[in-house]
Amino acid sequence: MLLAVTGSYPAPAQDVAPEVQQQDQFFTGTVTALTETSVTVTRTVLGKDSTVRSFVITPETHFEGKPKVKSKVTVRYMSGDAGDRAVRIIVRGATPPPKKT
């Protein structure tokens, strides 16, 4: 016995890409230049060429620590039409020695 089903089936909904929200990105390295409006960070990986990135500093940029030239930092940034904008700059310092009791 063979059953034949006839009729129309609704077409599956097409996947519509939701509006893409920019993802935060991270870059870690050593500060090589610092002004009130920008920071330049260089990352060196053994066996590879150095990577240099510049980030715009805005009034909305949050700082954890006080960056200066030659300090190690991690920059959370967002890319845009005007370039890379620093969202947060975290200074990576040497950890203090443990306190003796």
C-alpha positions as CSV (number, residue, x, y, z in Angstrom):
1,M,0.0,0.0,0.0
2,L,1.4,3.3,-1.0
3,L,0.1,6.6,0.5
4,A,0.7,9.7,-1.5
5,V,0.5,13.0,0.4
6,T,-0.3,15.9,-1.7
7,G,-0.6,19.5,-0.9
8,S,1.7,22.4,-0.5
9,Y,4.3,22.7,2.1
10,P,5.4,26.1,3.4
11,A,8.9,27.0,2.3
12,P,11.3,27.1,5.1
13,A,12.1,30.5,6.3
14,Q,15.3,31.9,5.0
15,D,18.0,32.6,7.5
16,V,18.3,36.3,7.8
17,A,21.6,37.4,9.3
18,P,21.0,39.5,12.4
19,E,22.8,42.8,12.5
20,V,26.3,42.0,13.4
21,Q,27.5,43.6,16.6
22,Q,31.2,44.3,16.7
23,Q,33.2,42.0,18.9
24,D,35.8,43.4,21.2
25,Q,39.3,42.4,20.3
26,F,42.5,42.3,22.3
27,F,46.1,43.2,21.6
28,T,49.0,42.7,24.1
29,G,52.5,44.1,23.9
30,T,54.8,46.9,24.9
31,V,53.9,50.6,24.7
32,T,56.3,52.3,22.2
33,A,54.5,55.7,21.9
34,L,51.9,57.4,24.0
35,T,50.1,60.7,23.6
36,E,46.8,62.0,25.0
37,T,44.9,60.8,21.9
38,S,46.7,57.6,20.9
39,V,48.8,54.7,22.1
40,T,51.1,52.6,20.0
41,V,51.8,49.0,21.1
42,T,54.4,46.6,19.7
43,R,54.1,42.8,20.0
44,T,57.1,40.6,19.4
45,V,56.8,36.9,19.0
46,L,59.9,34.7,18.8
47,G,60.6,33.7,15.3
48,K,58.1,36.1,13.7
49,D,58.1,39.8,12.7
50,S,57.0,42.3,15.2
51,T,53.4,43.6,15.0
52,V,52.8,47.3,15.6
53,R,49.3,48.6,16.3
54,S,48.1,52.2,17.1
55,F,44.9,52.8,19.0
56,V,42.8,56.0,19.4
57,I,42.3,57.0,23.0
58,T,38.9,58.7,23.6
59,P,37.3,60.1,26.8
60,E,35.4,56.8,27.0
61,T,38.7,54.8,27.2
62,H,39.1,53.1,30.7
63,F,42.5,52.7,32.2
64,E,43.6,50.1,34.7
65,G,47.0,51.5,35.8
66,K,48.9,54.3,34.3
67,P,50.5,53.3,31.0
68,K,53.9,54.8,30.0
69,V,56.5,54.0,27.3
70,K,58.0,50.5,27.8
71,S,55.2,49.3,30.0
72,K,53.4,46.1,29.0
73,V,49.7,46.5,28.3
74,T,46.7,44.7,27.1
75,V,44.4,46.8,24.9
76,R,40.7,45.9,24.4
77,Y,39.7,47.7,21.3
78,M,37.0,47.9,18.6
79,S,37.7,48.4,14.9
80,G,35.8,51.0,13.0
81,D,35.9,53.2,10.0
82,A,38.1,55.7,11.8
83,G,40.6,53.0,12.9
84,D,41.0,51.0,16.1
85,R,39.6,52.7,19.2
86,A,40.9,51.6,22.6
87,V,38.0,50.6,25.0
88,R,40.2,49.6,27.9
89,I,43.9,49.7,28.5
90,I,45.2,47.3,31.2
91,V,48.8,47.9,32.4
92,R,50.6,44.5,33.1
93,G,53.2,45.1,35.8
94,A,55.4,42.8,37.7
95,T,53.5,41.2,40.5
96,P,54.6,42.3,44.0
97,P,56.5,39.8,46.0
98,P,54.4,38.0,48.6
99,K,54.4,39.5,52.1
100,K,56.3,37.7,54.7
101,T,54.4,36.7,57.8
